Amino acid sequence: MGPDRYPERHLCHPAAPQTCFMSAHPLGGQRVAFGDVNANTASLRSDPRMDSLTLIRIVAILITGICACLFYFLPSFIARRRCNAKAVFLVNLLTGWTAVGWIAALVWALKSEALPVVVVHQRPAPQIFCSHCGKCSFPGAQFCHTCGQSLVCSTAAGVAR
């Protein structure tokens, strides 16, 4: 399969006519001094369907990778509001690539107890009532914020409990 079977021809890329090269084979593939492209890549670059197909493949690979990562870290997402969330994450990260490690992390995430909810009951601070207008004022205030009267003399009788 020498040059005598396939005659030499000159190929130019349509976007860059200065990048001409010679090919002795119908499928191309030989490099020349003017560029690093061969006949195959030159014909594929001029095909607009290849760009959309490549884009679809890239998007499909990205979506598949994101879904695979979400599925891989599913035990960690389940355990994020549990007592031992960090431990489940470490087991999932380090041994989740094995089926046994992933299932162990999932079971641990489902079996662990939720974080306890702490409820603090606070009594409101005592308020001072103004003897002149009857409105409430903040504790420690010297004057009523509504009418401006002095609250010093009315503090002994006006403290609400």
N, C-alpha and C positions, 0 to 999 in steps of 0.2 A: 504494500500500500504506500507507495512512494509518491513523489510529486508528479510522476508521469500519469498516474491513474486519476488524480484530482488536480486539475490545472489550478495554478495560482490565480487568486483574484484579490482585488482591493475592496475593503469594506470601510465605510465611513458611518459614524454615528450621526443620526439626523440632527441631534441637538448641538453637536460639536464637530463640524466637518473637518477641523484641523486635526482631529484625532483619528486619522486613517491608519489602518494596519492591514497586513497581508495575512491570508490564511490559505494553507495548502489543503486543508481538510474541510469537507462540507459542514461539519459541526464546529469548526473553528477551534479555538483553544490555544493558539500559539501567541506568545507575547511578542510585541515589537517595540521599537525604541520610542514611539510617540505616545504610548499610553499603557495602562495596566489592565485594560479591558480586553476581553476576547469576543469572538463572534456571538457566543451564546448570550452573554450579558448584554451586548448591544441590542440583540433582537428582543430580549425580555424587557429591557428598559423602555422600549418604544411601544410595548403592549400595555394599554391603559387598564385592562382587566387584571393584570398581575398586581397592580398597586392596590386595588380594592380587595382582591383576594388575600393579599398579604395583611392588609389592615384588619380584615375579618379574622384571620388566624391569630393575629396579635391580641385582639380584643377577646377572643375566645380563650386564649391561653391565660390572659390576665384574670378573667372572670373565673376560670377553673382554678387558678392558683389561690384567689381570694376565698372561694368556697372551700377549698381543701384546707386552708389555714383556719377558717372559722370552724370547720368540722373537727380539725385536730385539737383545737383549744376549747372545744365544747365543755369538757369537765371544768376547766378554769372559769369559764363564763358562768356556769351553774353555781360554782362555789365562791363567787366573788363577794357575796354578802354572808358568808358563813364564818365560823370561828377559825377554821384552819385553812383559809383561802390561800395563803402563801405556800403552805406545804403541798396542797393539791396542785398548785401551779408548778412547783418544782418537780413533783412526780410526773406531771403531765409533760413538762418540757423535756425532762431527761429520759424518761422511760416510755413516753407516749408513742414513740415510733414502733414499739412492739405492741401487738394486740393485747397481751396480758397487762402491760403497763397502762395502756389507754383505758382498758376496762376497769382496772384497779382504781385509777384516778376518777373515773366516772362514778363508780360505786361509792368511793369515799366522799365525793362531792354531794351525792344524793343522801348519804347517811349522816353527814355531819349536821350538827345543830346550828340553827341560825344565831346570829349575834343577839345577845339580850338587849332589850330596849329599856333604857333607864328613864324613868319619869320622875321629875323633881317637882314637888308641890311647894310653892312659895306663897307665903301670906303677903298680901299687898301692904305697902307701908301705910301707917296711919295718916289720915288726912285731917287737916284743920279746917273747921267751918268758920266762916265769917259771921259774926253776930249781927252785922249791919245788913248784908245782902243775902246771907244764907248759902252762898256758893262755897265749893271746896277749894282749898289752896294746898300747895305742896308743903310737906313737912319742913320745918326750919325757916319758913318764909316769915318775914317781918311785917309785910303788908299784903292785903288781899289783891290778887292779880285782876279782879273784876272791878271792884269799886275803889280800891286804893286806901281803905281804912286800915288802921293799925291793928295787927293781930296779937300783939304782945299781951294785952290784958285779957283776951278771950281764949288763950291757949289752954288754960286749966279746965275750962268748962266745955271746950269745943273739940276735944280729941275723940275721934270715932274709933270704935274697936270692932 
